[in-house]
Amino acid sequence: MNGGTLALMITGLVGFGAGAYLAATGSREVGIVLMGGGLIFQVLTLRRLRAIKKDGSDAG
């Protein structure tokens, strides 16, 4: 796993967490947008992990 994949993973988790917090405490629309963005980053992470697994290019 390379740094780009880890960055996507962390960005997705932080974005979703921040969105959930904002949606619960006040700015609902912004929170929902951040949660959606976080989920998109998580989907991109899963795509990259599947591609790495398929290629077998992970030096592990």
LOLOLUM-440379 format. One record per atom (N, C-alpha, C): residue number from 1; residue in three letters; x, y, z. Coordinates in nm, 2 decimals. Layout:
residues N
NUM | ALA | X | Y | Z
...
end
This chain:
residues 60
1 | MET | 0.08 | -0.12 | 0.00
1 | MET | 0.00 | 0.00 | 0.00
1 | MET | 0.09 | 0.12 | 0.00
2 | ASN | 0.06 | 0.21 | -0.09
2 | ASN | 0.14 | 0.33 | -0.10
2 | ASN | 0.08 | 0.45 | -0.02
3 | GLY | 0.15 | 0.56 | -0.03
3 | GLY | 0.11 | 0.68 | 0.05
3 | GLY | -0.02 | 0.74 | -0.01
4 | GLY | -0.04 | 0.73 | -0.14
4 | GLY | -0.16 | 0.79 | -0.19
4 | GLY | -0.29 | 0.71 | -0.15
5 | THR | -0.28 | 0.58 | -0.13
5 | THR | -0.39 | 0.51 | -0.08
5 | THR | -0.42 | 0.54 | 0.06
6 | LEU | -0.31 | 0.55 | 0.14
6 | LEU | -0.33 | 0.59 | 0.28
6 | LEU | -0.39 | 0.73 | 0.29
7 | ALA | -0.35 | 0.82 | 0.21
7 | ALA | -0.40 | 0.96 | 0.21
7 | ALA | -0.55 | 0.96 | 0.18
8 | LEU | -0.59 | 0.88 | 0.08
8 | LEU | -0.74 | 0.87 | 0.05
8 | LEU | -0.82 | 0.81 | 0.16
9 | MET | -0.76 | 0.71 | 0.23
9 | MET | -0.82 | 0.64 | 0.34
9 | MET | -0.85 | 0.74 | 0.46
10 | ILE | -0.74 | 0.81 | 0.49
10 | ILE | -0.75 | 0.91 | 0.60
10 | ILE | -0.84 | 1.02 | 0.57
11 | THR | -0.83 | 1.07 | 0.45
11 | THR | -0.92 | 1.18 | 0.41
11 | THR | -1.07 | 1.14 | 0.41
12 | GLY | -1.10 | 1.02 | 0.37
12 | GLY | -1.23 | 0.97 | 0.38
12 | GLY | -1.28 | 0.96 | 0.52
13 | LEU | -1.20 | 0.90 | 0.61
13 | LEU | -1.24 | 0.89 | 0.75
13 | LEU | -1.26 | 1.02 | 0.81
14 | VAL | -1.17 | 1.12 | 0.79
14 | VAL | -1.18 | 1.25 | 0.86
14 | VAL | -1.30 | 1.33 | 0.80
15 | GLY | -1.32 | 1.32 | 0.67
15 | GLY | -1.43 | 1.39 | 0.60
15 | GLY | -1.56 | 1.34 | 0.65
16 | PHE | -1.58 | 1.20 | 0.66
16 | PHE | -1.70 | 1.15 | 0.71
16 | PHE | -1.73 | 1.18 | 0.86
17 | GLY | -1.62 | 1.17 | 0.94
17 | GLY | -1.63 | 1.21 | 1.08
17 | GLY | -1.67 | 1.35 | 1.10
18 | ALA | -1.60 | 1.44 | 1.03
18 | ALA | -1.64 | 1.59 | 1.04
18 | ALA | -1.78 | 1.61 | 0.99
19 | GLY | -1.82 | 1.55 | 0.89
19 | GLY | -1.95 | 1.57 | 0.84
19 | GLY | -2.06 | 1.52 | 0.93
20 | ALA | -2.03 | 1.40 | 1.00
20 | ALA | -2.13 | 1.35 | 1.10
20 | ALA | -2.14 | 1.45 | 1.22
21 | TYR | -2.03 | 1.50 | 1.26
21 | TYR | -2.03 | 1.60 | 1.37
21 | TYR | -2.11 | 1.72 | 1.33
22 | LEU | -2.08 | 1.78 | 1.22
22 | LEU | -2.15 | 1.90 | 1.17
22 | LEU | -2.30 | 1.88 | 1.15
23 | ALA | -2.33 | 1.76 | 1.10
23 | ALA | -2.47 | 1.73 | 1.07
23 | ALA | -2.55 | 1.72 | 1.21
24 | ALA | -2.48 | 1.67 | 1.31
24 | ALA | -2.54 | 1.65 | 1.44
24 | ALA | -2.55 | 1.78 | 1.52
25 | THR | -2.46 | 1.87 | 1.50
25 | THR | -2.45 | 1.98 | 1.59
25 | THR | -2.50 | 2.11 | 1.53
26 | GLY | -2.52 | 2.12 | 1.40
26 | GLY | -2.57 | 2.25 | 1.35
26 | GLY | -2.59 | 2.25 | 1.20
27 | SER | -2.48 | 2.27 | 1.12
27 | SER | -2.49 | 2.29 | 0.98
27 | SER | -2.52 | 2.16 | 0.91
28 | ARG | -2.64 | 2.13 | 0.90
28 | ARG | -2.68 | 1.99 | 0.84
28 | ARG | -2.64 | 1.98 | 0.70
29 | GLU | -2.66 | 2.08 | 0.61
29 | GLU | -2.63 | 2.06 | 0.47
29 | GLU | -2.48 | 2.04 | 0.45
30 | VAL | -2.40 | 2.12 | 0.52
30 | VAL | -2.26 | 2.11 | 0.50
30 | VAL | -2.21 | 1.97 | 0.55
31 | GLY | -2.27 | 1.92 | 0.66
31 | GLY | -2.23 | 1.79 | 0.72
31 | GLY | -2.27 | 1.68 | 0.62
32 | ILE | -2.38 | 1.69 | 0.56
32 | ILE | -2.42 | 1.59 | 0.46
32 | ILE | -2.32 | 1.59 | 0.34
33 | VAL | -2.29 | 1.70 | 0.30
33 | VAL | -2.19 | 1.71 | 0.18
33 | VAL | -2.06 | 1.65 | 0.22
34 | LEU | -2.01 | 1.68 | 0.34
34 | LEU | -1.88 | 1.63 | 0.39
34 | LEU | -1.89 | 1.47 | 0.40
35 | MET | -2.00 | 1.42 | 0.45
35 | MET | -2.02 | 1.28 | 0.47
35 | MET | -2.02 | 1.21 | 0.33
36 | GLY | -2.08 | 1.27 | 0.23
36 | GLY | -2.08 | 1.22 | 0.10
36 | GLY | -1.94 | 1.22 | 0.04
37 | GLY | -1.87 | 1.33 | 0.06
37 | GLY | -1.73 | 1.33 | 0.01
37 | GLY | -1.64 | 1.23 | 0.08
38 | GLY | -1.66 | 1.21 | 0.20
38 | GLY | -1.59 | 1.11 | 0.28
38 | GLY | -1.61 | 0.97 | 0.22
39 | LEU | -1.74 | 0.94 | 0.19
39 | LEU | -1.78 | 0.81 | 0.13
39 | LEU | -1.72 | 0.79 | -0.01
40 | ILE | -1.71 | 0.90 | -0.08
40 | ILE | -1.65 | 0.89 | -0.22
40 | ILE | -1.50 | 0.86 | -0.20
41 | PHE | -1.43 | 0.92 | -0.11
41 | PHE | -1.29 | 0.89 | -0.09
41 | PHE | -1.27 | 0.75 | -0.04
42 | GLN | -1.36 | 0.69 | 0.04
42 | GLN | -1.35 | 0.55 | 0.08
42 | GLN | -1.37 | 0.46 | -0.04
43 | VAL | -1.47 | 0.49 | -0.13
43 | VAL | -1.49 | 0.41 | -0.25
43 | VAL | -1.36 | 0.41 | -0.33
44 | LEU | -1.30 | 0.53 | -0.35
44 | LEU | -1.18 | 0.53 | -0.43
44 | LEU | -1.07 | 0.45 | -0.36
45 | THR | -1.06 | 0.45 | -0.23
45 | THR | -0.96 | 0.37 | -0.16
45 | THR | -0.98 | 0.22 | -0.19
46 | LEU | -1.11 | 0.18 | -0.18
46 | LEU | -1.14 | 0.04 | -0.20
46 | LEU | -1.10 | 0.00 | -0.35
47 | ARG | -1.13 | 0.09 | -0.44
47 | ARG | -1.09 | 0.06 | -0.58
47 | ARG | -0.94 | 0.04 | -0.60
48 | ARG | -0.86 | 0.13 | -0.53
48 | ARG | -0.72 | 0.12 | -0.54
48 | ARG | -0.67 | -0.01 | -0.47
49 | LEU | -0.73 | -0.04 | -0.36
49 | LEU | -0.68 | -0.17 | -0.29
49 | LEU | -0.71 | -0.29 | -0.37
50 | ARG | -0.83 | -0.29 | -0.44
50 | ARG | -0.86 | -0.41 | -0.53
50 | ARG | -0.77 | -0.41 | -0.65
51 | ALA | -0.73 | -0.30 | -0.70
51 | ALA | -0.64 | -0.30 | -0.81
51 | ALA | -0.50 | -0.35 | -0.77
52 | ILE | -0.46 | -0.31 | -0.65
52 | ILE | -0.33 | -0.35 | -0.60
52 | ILE | -0.33 | -0.50 | -0.58
53 | LYS | -0.44 | -0.55 | -0.52
53 | LYS | -0.45 | -0.69 | -0.50
53 | LYS | -0.45 | -0.77 | -0.63
54 | LYS | -0.52 | -0.72 | -0.73
54 | LYS | -0.53 | -0.79 | -0.86
54 | LYS | -0.40 | -0.79 | -0.93
55 | ASP | -0.32 | -0.68 | -0.92
55 | ASP | -0.19 | -0.68 | -0.99
55 | ASP | -0.09 | -0.76 | -0.91
56 | GLY | -0.10 | -0.77 | -0.78
56 | GLY | 0.00 | -0.84 | -0.71
56 | GLY | 0.13 | -0.76 | -0.69
57 | SER | 0.11 | -0.63 | -0.71
57 | SER | 0.23 | -0.54 | -0.70
57 | SER | 0.27 | -0.49 | -0.56
58 | ASP | 0.19 | -0.54 | -0.46
58 | ASP | 0.23 | -0.50 | -0.33
58 | ASP | 0.35 | -0.57 | -0.28
59 | ALA | 0.45 | -0.51 | -0.25
59 | ALA | 0.58 | -0.57 | -0.21
59 | ALA | 0.57 | -0.63 | -0.07
60 | GLY | 0.46 | -0.59 | 0.01
60 | GLY | 0.43 | -0.64 | 0.14
60 | GLY | 0.54 | -0.66 | 0.23
end
